[in-house]
Amino acid sequence: MQHVRVAVIGSGFGGLGAAVRLRREGVTDFVVLERAGSVGGTWRDNTYPGCACDVPSHLYSFSFAPEPDWPRTFSGQSYIRAYLERVADTFGVRPHLRFHHEVMRIRWDAEALRWEVATSQGDFTADVVVSAGGALSDPRVPDVPGLETFPGEVFHSARWDHGLDLRGKRVAVIGTGASAIQIVPAIQPVVEKLTVFQRTPPWVMPRTDRAISSVERWLHRAVPATGSLRRQFLWAVRELQVGAFTKRPGVLGMVEVWAKANLAKSVKDPGLRAALTPSYRIGCKRILLSSTYYPALARPNVGVVASGLAEVRGSTLVAADGTEVEADVVVFGTGFHVTDMPIGERVVGAAGITLAEAWKDGMEGLRGTTAAGFPNWVTITGPNTGLGNSSMILMIEAQLEYLADYLRQLGRLGGGGGEAGERVALDARPSAVAAWNRRVQGRMSRTVWNTGGCTSWYLDAHGRNTTIWPGTTREFRRETRAVDLAEYDVIRAGAGVARVSAVAEETLR
């Protein structure tokens, strides 16, 4: 059984970012465990027609790996995946990658103060585990009565069947989220009939996508500072928007006027336009960007069922309002397991319970990164780290800074860390986790995500918003700049738990 200082789970933006940061910190004794056969995470798995990012390209990349040659202002899936492959090559991550290593079980060994990691290709032990599987990694398909009787092809948007020719087919798209609004205009021209089952209409704004000129790309290559300025401008605009989402949702009414004008321009039929007009405040669900979705819905071969899919009877799809539609293919654009991360079922902590059991009443993490009862466990894009209007890469990089300091603190406490020093673990104190989450949920109470009058995937089964960060990325970066040892119990091999005093903490820093 191989022992490593750090085991990283996943090789998307979070996992590759962690690998790069570990190497920059001088940590080379680590592996990146990836269940698939290549890097890329959600940008490897989602290959559906029209797949692209809704965050501008120059903001949707690592600050330490700027890309001057983005072809478009909003890049497609293939370009983003290629970017991640280049990151893996440029920063020497390849030797650490372990493909086809699906993590089956992770158990904390309280005596050895290390994690036992069982994978589909062998076992490891690790001093620290970094969970970077991401929230958009495990598709969610609703349990629809009779679905097994459907004679045609059925698949989730994240598992697109590229061997299936949709020409001349009657296709049903279930859902109207970020994936669906890209799929619909991409396949509408080739299918015979396209039916969209819409449970709740989304707010859709124009997507100002364009090709980035060769002159711009040349300038960003020749003068890298121009690319940095472009990134800073995109970041600053989104930081200024945060207040409307978190403190003054009423201001968003002006944005609704713009969004309704966009709808009226694209959809002339008053009945269809009424069906596509949301009844909740814009921003309550993620605002979607598309300049082709509404025009596609207005085409003669497209129909909108303003109700969710309730039942399947052979090739007949029955909506909750009784509408019946015949289909040859069903595509679920129904999102992912976000508030009930499947990895939680596989992680057994210090008390002998799984992370899923610990989070049965809702996910809670200290600074969105660590969890009480799970020593030396760090989650990238954990509870309340999501964003409603900006780039998740900004949040990931903030958490990577926290991870780096976490490892430094372990090294100092252990007199060297790893095999060279005393074995030490840090476990988030329940009181610290509770205090952090009271603060987060207190701020969340007046945000548009909680008050906007919608039900979204941001909310868990108990109605708590455990996914979104109710502040700016600058604030989150400040909150995760360094580990506060007063928020942790220090566990030493054979010596039990200790809490660091203020004096000792100051000395360690």
Secondary structure, 3 states (H helix, E strand, C coil): CEEEEEEEECCCHHHHHHHHHHHHCCCCCEEEECCCCCCCCHHHHCCCCCCECCCCCCCCCCCCCCCCCCCECCCEHHHHHHHHHHHHHHCCCHHHEECCCCEEEEEEECCCCEEEEEECCEEEEEEEEEECCCCCCCECCCCCCCHHHCCCEEEEHHHCCCCCCCCCCEEEEECCCCCHHHHHHHHCCCCCEEEEECCCCCCEECCCCCECCHHHHHHHHHCHHHHHHHHHHHHHHHHHHHHHHHCCHHHHHHHHHHHHHHHHHHCCCHHHHHHCCCCCCCCCCCCEECCCHHHHHCCCCEEEECCCEEEEECCEEEECCCCEEECCEEEECCCECCCCCHHHHHEECCCCCEHHHHCCCCCCCECCCECCCCCCEEECCCCCCECCCCCHHHHHHHHHHHHHHHHHHHHHHCCCCHHHCCCEEEEECHHHHHHHHHHHHHHHCCCHHHHCCCCCCCECCCCCECCECCCCHHHHHHHCCCCCHHHEEEEECCCEEEECCHHHHHHHC
